[in-house]
Amino acid sequence: MRKYKFMAQNKALPELPQALISDMSQSMSAQSPASKKLTVPSFRARKNETKLVVLTAYSAPMAKLLAPHVDALLIGDSLGMVLYGFDSTLPVTLDMMARHTEAVRRGAPDTFLIADLPFGSYQSSKEQAFESSAVLLRSGADAVKLEGGVVMAETISFLTARGVPVMGHIGLMPQSINQLGSYKAQGRDAGSAGTIKEDALAVEKAGAFSYVIEGIAESLAREITMQAKIPTIGIGASAFCDGQVLVTDDLLGIFSDFKPKFVRRYAELAPQISKAVAGYAEDVRDVRFPSDKESF
């Protein structure tokens, strides 16, 4: 998972003001249909049942806010762009992913967590993939996610045979941006659509419990979802998928310069953050903060 390149010019923002966090917590009233933490079997069993709700999380405070309303949280390598200001997900390291997984687990101790394997941490060998997965599982993840279809099937099989639950990722694969050249939708012609369908089947046969489908046409997403025996989680892949995932910073409008077509903003927090900080700065300069009430 990642932010699109047109988001890369935005700098990482500071922690949300406490007042905004309180407002967010109160406004997120729709509870998850799951009465207890999902497991890999119960996640898989949601195929063709209630839609699965997934969001990204990178910190303990945000995880705590999101956990009551979702079925799973994804510690996405999108944190490279959202938090660190990189122009792609490629510079993200395994150590970064481990630290943020630990933080999210502390904030959401009873939520199903999936952590991305970052670029370069699993592609060179099956053994490397296992060692990297073990790091993330020890850091608190319940499962790992990796990009790739047919080419990664053997690795997925190797991992699942050794107790590592794997979520796949097909369609638009951000870690392949240098090869793709741009973050454009995939599967628009018969040849590439066929390749994506082959990837989906290979990931499922290899033992993945689910897979993300990113940036493909509705008709192709529907066909893949109908044929799959495991849940499909869409991002820019239509409502026909068995669930949906979004980058939380997109959903909350923290990044507001550009909105991807597949994103629906449920809040516009960037202007509120800017207004709050401007008010604080003005009060400090005019010696209105701290007041007697805020002093010892």
Backbone torsions as a table, in degrees:
resi	resn	phi	psi	omega
1	MET	NA	148.0	178.4
2	ARG	-166.3	166.5	172.0
3	LYS	-83.2	154.1	179.2
4	TYR	-77.5	158.8	-171.1
5	LYS	-59.7	-30.8	-179.6
6	PHE	-70.0	-9.3	174.1
7	MET	-87.6	-12.7	-167.9
8	ALA	-66.7	-20.5	-178.1
9	GLN	-75.0	-14.2	179.7
10	ASN	-77.0	137.1	178.2
11	LYS	-85.7	153.2	178.3
12	ALA	-60.0	138.3	-176.4
13	LEU	-97.9	157.4	178.6
14	PRO	-71.5	171.3	176.5
15	GLU	-56.2	148.0	-179.1
16	LEU	-66.2	143.0	174.5
17	PRO	-58.9	148.4	-176.1
18	GLN	-59.2	-36.1	179.8
19	ALA	-63.1	-40.4	179.2
20	LEU	-68.2	-38.5	178.1
21	ILE	-61.5	-41.4	178.4
22	SER	-63.1	-43.2	178.7
23	ASP	-62.3	-42.0	179.6
24	MET	-62.8	-44.2	-177.5
25	SER	-62.0	-39.6	-179.2
26	GLN	-73.0	-33.2	-175.5
27	SER	-80.0	-22.8	179.9
28	MET	-83.5	82.0	-171.9
29	SER	-98.5	-15.5	-177.6
30	ALA	-77.8	116.1	-176.4
31	GLN	-86.5	152.7	175.6
32	SER	-64.5	142.1	177.9
33	PRO	-69.2	-17.8	179.6
34	ALA	-73.9	129.8	-178.7
35	SER	-85.9	-14.8	178.0
36	LYS	-149.3	171.0	-177.7
37	LYS	-57.2	132.7	175.8
38	LEU	-70.7	153.7	171.1
39	THR	-117.4	174.1	177.4
40	VAL	-58.0	-47.9	178.1
41	PRO	-61.7	-40.8	-178.2
42	SER	-73.5	-30.6	173.9
43	PHE	-63.8	-47.9	-179.9
44	ARG	-62.1	-36.3	-177.7
45	ALA	-69.5	-11.9	178.7
46	ARG	-77.3	-2.0	175.6
47	LYS	-54.3	128.5	179.3
48	ASN	65.0	14.2	176.4
49	GLU	-111.6	-148.5	178.2
50	THR	-59.4	135.7	-178.3
51	LYS	-57.8	138.8	179.0
52	LEU	-83.9	134.1	-178.8
53	VAL	-109.5	120.4	-178.5
54	VAL	-131.4	138.9	174.1
55	LEU	-136.3	160.0	175.6
56	THR	-83.4	151.2	174.3
57	ALA	-148.4	144.5	-177.9
58	TYR	-131.3	-8.5	-176.0
59	SER	-138.4	159.3	179.7
60	ALA	-63.9	-44.9	-179.7
61	PRO	-61.8	-43.2	-179.9
62	MET	-68.8	-38.6	178.1
63	ALA	-60.3	-39.8	179.3
64	LYS	-63.2	-37.6	178.8
65	LEU	-70.4	-39.0	-174.0
66	LEU	-81.0	-33.5	-169.4
67	ALA	-52.8	-41.1	-177.4
68	PRO	-66.3	-11.5	-170.3
69	HIS	-115.9	-2.5	-175.1
70	VAL	-122.6	165.2	174.2
71	ASP	-91.1	-27.9	-180.0
72	ALA	-155.9	153.9	173.9
73	LEU	-115.9	138.3	177.8
74	LEU	-107.9	119.9	170.5
75	ILE	-84.7	92.5	-171.9
76	GLY	-87.2	150.8	174.5
77	ASP	-70.6	-1.8	169.6
78	SER	-58.6	-16.3	177.6
79	LEU	-59.7	-24.4	177.4
80	GLY	-60.1	-36.5	-179.6
81	MET	-91.5	-39.5	-176.2
82	VAL	-70.9	-41.2	-174.8
83	LEU	-104.0	-34.5	-171.3
84	TYR	-103.8	-8.6	176.1
85	GLY	77.7	16.6	175.6
86	PHE	-70.5	159.1	179.0
87	ASP	-92.4	2.9	172.5
88	SER	-158.5	-180.0	177.6
89	THR	-86.1	-6.7	-170.9
90	LEU	-62.6	-34.8	-179.1
91	PRO	-74.9	-6.5	-177.4
92	VAL	-65.1	135.7	-178.9
93	THR	-106.5	164.2	177.1
94	LEU	-63.0	-36.8	179.4
95	ASP	-63.5	-41.5	175.5
96	MET	-57.2	-47.7	-177.5
97	MET	-63.0	-38.9	180.0
98	ALA	-65.5	-44.6	-178.4
99	ARG	-63.7	-42.5	-179.6
100	HIS	-72.5	-31.3	175.1
101	THR	-64.1	-42.6	177.1
102	GLU	-59.7	-42.7	-179.0
103	ALA	-64.3	-45.4	-179.4
104	VAL	-64.6	-39.3	178.2
105	ARG	-61.8	-38.6	178.0
106	ARG	-64.6	-35.5	180.0
107	GLY	-80.4	-23.2	-177.8
108	ALA	-135.8	71.3	-174.4
109	PRO	-65.8	-20.9	-175.4
110	ASP	-116.0	26.2	-178.3
111	THR	-116.1	143.0	177.0
112	PHE	-67.7	121.7	-176.1
113	LEU	-115.0	134.5	175.2
114	ILE	-120.1	132.0	-179.0
115	ALA	-118.2	134.7	177.1
116	ASP	-70.1	136.2	165.4
117	LEU	-80.6	120.9	-175.5
118	PRO	-76.8	163.8	-179.4
119	PHE	-54.9	133.3	178.2
120	GLY	86.8	-1.8	-177.3
121	SER	-101.2	-2.0	-176.3
122	TYR	-149.2	-8.5	-172.5
123	GLN	-81.2	-23.0	-171.5
124	SER	-77.9	-30.9	178.9
125	SER	-162.9	160.6	176.2
126	LYS	-63.6	-37.3	-179.6
127	GLU	-65.8	-41.3	176.5
128	GLN	-61.1	-42.3	179.8
129	ALA	-61.1	-40.1	179.1
130	PHE	-66.5	-45.3	-179.6
131	GLU	-61.7	-41.6	178.7
132	SER	-66.7	-41.4	178.0
133	SER	-62.0	-40.5	179.7
134	ALA	-60.8	-37.4	177.5
135	VAL	-60.4	-45.6	-177.4
136	LEU	-71.7	-36.8	176.9
137	LEU	-66.3	-39.6	176.9
138	ARG	-67.2	-24.0	179.5
139	SER	-82.3	-6.3	175.6
140	GLY	123.2	-5.3	179.2
141	ALA	-71.7	147.7	172.9
142	ASP	-92.1	-19.3	-178.5
143	ALA	-158.9	163.8	175.4
144	VAL	-117.3	158.3	175.5
145	LYS	-123.6	137.3	176.6
146	LEU	-136.7	153.6	-178.1
147	GLU	-93.4	142.9	175.8
148	GLY	125.2	146.3	-179.0
149	GLY	-107.7	-103.4	-177.9
150	VAL	-55.1	-43.2	-175.4
151	VAL	-65.8	-22.8	-178.3
152	MET	-106.2	4.0	-175.7
153	ALA	-59.8	-43.7	-179.2
154	GLU	-63.1	-39.3	178.6
155	THR	-65.7	-43.0	178.4
156	ILE	-60.2	-44.5	178.6
157	SER	-61.4	-42.2	178.9
158	PHE	-61.1	-44.1	-178.8
159	LEU	-67.8	-49.0	-176.7
160	THR	-64.5	-32.4	178.0
161	ALA	-67.8	-18.0	-178.0
162	ARG	-111.5	21.2	171.3
163	GLY	86.8	14.6	178.9
164	VAL	-103.3	110.1	175.8
165	PRO	-68.7	132.9	-174.9
166	VAL	-123.5	130.1	166.6
167	MET	-101.5	129.5	178.0
168	GLY	-85.0	177.8	178.6
169	HIS	-153.2	114.8	-177.3
170	ILE	-128.0	176.0	-176.6
171	GLY	87.0	-128.6	174.3
172	LEU	-73.2	119.6	-177.0
173	MET	-117.0	103.5	-173.5
174	PRO	-58.2	-29.7	179.9
175	GLN	-69.8	-10.4	177.1
176	SER	-101.9	21.1	-174.3
177	ILE	-58.0	-36.3	-179.6
178	ASN	-65.8	-30.1	177.5
179	GLN	-82.4	-39.1	-178.8
180	LEU	-72.5	-36.5	179.9
181	GLY	90.9	-25.5	179.3
182	SER	-163.0	165.9	-179.9
183	TYR	-92.2	52.4	-178.9
184	LYS	-90.4	157.8	179.2
185	ALA	-60.0	147.3	-177.5
186	GLN	-109.3	164.5	173.9
187	GLY	76.0	25.3	-176.8
188	ARG	-81.3	-18.6	176.1
189	ASP	-114.8	165.0	-173.8
190	ALA	-60.1	-39.1	-178.1
191	GLY	-64.4	-50.5	-178.7
192	SER	-70.4	-32.0	175.8
193	ALA	-63.8	-41.1	177.8
194	GLY	-62.6	-38.6	178.5
195	THR	-63.8	-41.9	-179.9
196	ILE	-65.8	-39.0	177.2
197	LYS	-64.7	-38.6	176.1
198	GLU	-64.4	-39.7	177.7
199	ASP	-61.6	-44.6	-179.3
200	ALA	-59.8	-46.5	-179.1
201	LEU	-65.3	-39.8	-179.2
202	ALA	-65.2	-42.0	179.9
203	VAL	-63.6	-43.4	179.6
204	GLU	-64.9	-47.5	-179.2
205	LYS	-62.8	-28.8	-179.0
206	ALA	-74.5	-14.0	175.4
207	GLY	113.3	7.2	176.3
208	ALA	-62.3	144.6	-179.7
209	PHE	-87.4	-11.2	-178.9
210	SER	-172.8	168.8	170.2
211	TYR	-152.1	148.6	174.7
212	VAL	-83.8	137.2	171.7
213	ILE	-114.3	118.9	-176.0
214	GLU	-118.0	134.7	167.8
215	GLY	59.9	50.6	176.0
216	ILE	-130.3	164.5	-177.4
217	ALA	-66.8	152.0	-178.6
218	GLU	-56.5	-43.9	-176.7
219	SER	-63.2	-39.2	179.5
220	LEU	-70.9	-41.4	177.8
221	ALA	-61.9	-40.0	179.2
222	ARG	-64.6	-44.4	-179.3
223	GLU	-62.9	-45.0	180.0
224	ILE	-63.6	-44.4	-178.3
225	THR	-63.8	-40.2	-179.8
226	MET	-66.9	-32.6	-178.7
227	GLN	-85.5	-23.8	-176.3
228	ALA	-72.6	146.6	175.0
229	LYS	-100.8	-1.6	176.5
230	ILE	-121.7	160.7	-176.6
231	PRO	-66.0	140.6	171.6
232	THR	-105.0	133.3	-179.9
233	ILE	-113.4	116.4	-173.8
234	GLY	-94.0	146.5	165.3
235	ILE	-141.5	107.1	-171.2
236	GLY	67.6	36.2	-177.3
237	ALA	-136.5	23.8	172.2
238	SER	80.7	167.0	-179.5
239	ALA	-78.5	-3.8	-179.2
240	PHE	-74.4	-16.1	178.9
241	CYS	-66.7	161.9	-177.7
242	ASP	-75.9	-10.4	177.8
243	GLY	-166.2	177.4	-178.6
244	GLN	-136.0	148.8	172.8
245	VAL	-134.0	142.3	173.1
246	LEU	-136.2	156.2	169.3
247	VAL	-73.1	122.2	-173.8
248	THR	-57.1	-36.7	-179.7
249	ASP	-65.4	-26.3	173.2
250	ASP	-73.1	-47.6	-178.7
251	LEU	-58.6	-37.6	-176.3
252	LEU	-88.5	-4.1	178.9
253	GLY	69.6	28.9	175.7
254	ILE	-73.1	-37.0	170.1
255	PHE	-98.9	114.4	-171.2
256	SER	-122.1	1.5	-178.3
257	ASP	-69.3	-32.3	-179.7
258	PHE	-150.1	140.0	-179.6
259	LYS	-117.2	116.4	175.9
260	PRO	-56.3	150.3	-176.7
261	LYS	-55.1	-37.0	-173.8
262	PHE	-84.9	-0.2	-176.9
263	VAL	-94.5	136.0	168.0
264	ARG	-112.5	125.2	179.7
265	ARG	-85.2	125.0	177.4
266	TYR	-100.1	-3.4	175.2
267	ALA	-159.7	162.6	175.6
268	GLU	-127.0	77.6	-172.3
269	LEU	-81.0	-23.0	-178.0
270	ALA	-56.3	-48.3	178.0
271	PRO	-63.6	-35.2	179.7
272	GLN	-67.3	-40.7	177.9
273	ILE	-62.9	-45.7	-179.9
274	SER	-60.7	-42.9	-180.0
275	LYS	-64.8	-41.9	-179.6
276	ALA	-63.8	-43.9	-178.9
277	VAL	-68.1	-37.3	177.7
278	ALA	-63.2	-40.1	177.9
279	GLY	-64.1	-41.7	177.2
280	TYR	-62.1	-47.0	-178.4
281	ALA	-61.0	-41.2	-179.9
282	GLU	-65.0	-41.8	-179.3
283	ASP	-66.3	-37.4	178.4
284	VAL	-65.4	-46.4	-177.4
285	ARG	-66.8	-31.8	179.8
286	ASP	-93.8	9.9	177.4
287	VAL	58.0	38.6	172.8
288	ARG	-98.6	-9.8	175.8
289	PHE	-137.1	132.0	-0.5
290	PRO	-82.2	150.8	177.3
291	SER	-90.2	-178.2	177.5
292	ASP	-60.6	-35.6	-179.2
293	LYS	-66.2	-24.5	-176.7
294	GLU	-104.3	16.3	179.7
295	SER	-120.1	158.1	179.6
296	PHE	-97.9	NA	NA
